[in-house]
Amino acid sequence: MFDRVVVGVDFSDASRIALKQGADLAARLRIPLVLLHAVGLPAYFAVPPYAGLGDPSWFEELSPKVEPEL
């Protein structure tokens, strides 16, 4: 049927409720719970040649905190 429950979180009250419901469902079905939080990048990140990126360590700093979904 399902192989995982994915819940978007943005730290709002509504996402906290969704997280609780998603966690309950994942526990009942005995499947993994995956939390998804997206970070919106400022518009200047989308303009070549990506001059707005500045120091590339910004991405290196984030990558160890992200576990890719395989």
CORBELTA-V689881 format. One record per helix or strand of 3 or more residues. SS is the DSSP state (A for helix, B for strand). FROM is the first residue (numbers start at 0). LEN is the number of residues. If there is no record, write none. Layout:
ss:from:len
SS:FROM:LEN
SS:FROM:LEN
This chain:
ss:from:len
B:3:5
A:12:17
B:31:5
A:42:4
A:50:3
A:56:7
